[in-house]
Amino acid sequence: MTEPVIRPAEEADAAALGALGRQTFIDTFVDGFGIPYPTDDLAAFLDASFRPAAIRTKLQEPGAAWWVAERDGELLAFANTGPNTLPHPDARPSHAELRRLYVSKNAQGLGLGTRLLTLTLDWMEAHSDGPLWIGVWSGNLKAQKLYAAYGFEKAGEYQYPVGRWLDHEFILRRG
């Protein structure tokens, strides 16, 4: 088995990115954390977020960047950043936001999350005129600990919609 390679995402990755995002969200938040999303809300969120057409549109967003970790043609993880969208009074669209950092269940422990995070933060620093931002689910203590190790501090809270369901999220800021 070859070593995973991290590279910029391409439009041809849209279907695989969508499948990976959908499965990782279910593995993490539904199966892992046991969040009881209503079926209709979860289905609407997954479709809006991870269908290939939605991913293709997001890949072309001005100011956004995507990377994938791939091994032997299989996507194992991805990260996405872009103009800040978090609802904080100090946040501006010209600031960078880490929007997603997803590592598949079968790739946990390979160091891909840390490698993608480091790459993404370097890119964000070079493409932001202010602090860096991350939204993270309030119950994801492992992610919060990781982001704190990279200098992020809690700056606020908000409700993240998964269909009509609202997840309680923390807004983290660095800089």
Secondary structure in CASP SS format (residue, H / E / C, confidence):
PFRMAT SS
TARGET T0000
AUTHOR 0000-0000-0000
METHOD secondary structure of the structure
MODEL  1
M C 1.00
T C 1.00
E C 1.00
P C 1.00
V E 1.00
I E 1.00
R E 1.00
P E 1.00
A C 1.00
E C 1.00
E H 1.00
A H 1.00
D H 1.00
A H 1.00
A H 1.00
A H 1.00
L H 1.00
G H 1.00
A H 1.00
L H 1.00
G H 1.00
R H 1.00
Q H 1.00
T H 1.00
F H 1.00
I H 1.00
D H 1.00
T H 1.00
F H 1.00
V H 1.00
D H 1.00
G H 1.00
F C 1.00
G C 1.00
I C 1.00
P C 1.00
Y C 1.00
P C 1.00
T H 1.00
D H 1.00
D H 1.00
L H 1.00
A H 1.00
A H 1.00
F H 1.00
L H 1.00
D H 1.00
A H 1.00
S H 1.00
F H 1.00
R C 1.00
P H 1.00
A H 1.00
A H 1.00
I H 1.00
R H 1.00
T H 1.00
K H 1.00
L H 1.00
Q C 1.00
E C 1.00
P C 1.00
G C 1.00
A C 1.00
A E 1.00
W E 1.00
W E 1.00
V E 1.00
A E 1.00
E E 1.00
R E 1.00
D C 1.00
G C 1.00
E E 1.00
L E 1.00
L E 1.00
A E 1.00
F E 1.00
A E 1.00
N E 1.00
T E 1.00
G E 1.00
P E 1.00
N C 1.00
T C 1.00
L C 1.00
P C 1.00
H C 1.00
P C 1.00
D C 1.00
A C 1.00
R C 1.00
P C 1.00
S C 1.00
H C 1.00
A E 1.00
E E 1.00
L E 1.00
R E 1.00
R E 1.00
L E 1.00
Y E 1.00
V E 1.00
S C 1.00
K H 1.00
N H 1.00
A H 1.00
Q C 1.00
G C 1.00
L C 1.00
G C 1.00
L H 1.00
G H 1.00
T H 1.00
R H 1.00
L H 1.00
L H 1.00
T H 1.00
L H 1.00
T H 1.00
L H 1.00
D H 1.00
W H 1.00
M H 1.00
E H 1.00
A H 1.00
H C 1.00
S C 1.00
D C 1.00
G C 1.00
P C 1.00
L E 1.00
W E 1.00
I E 1.00
G E 1.00
V E 1.00
W E 1.00
S C 1.00
G C 1.00
N C 1.00
L H 1.00
K H 1.00
A H 1.00
Q H 1.00
K H 1.00
L H 1.00
Y H 1.00
A H 1.00
A H 1.00
Y C 1.00
G C 1.00
F C 1.00
E E 1.00
K E 1.00
A E 1.00
G E 1.00
E E 1.00
Y E 1.00
Q E 1.00
Y E 1.00
P E 1.00
V E 1.00
G C 1.00
R C 1.00
W E 1.00
L E 1.00
D E 1.00
H E 1.00
E E 1.00
F E 1.00
I E 1.00
L E 1.00
R E 1.00
R E 1.00
G C 1.00
END
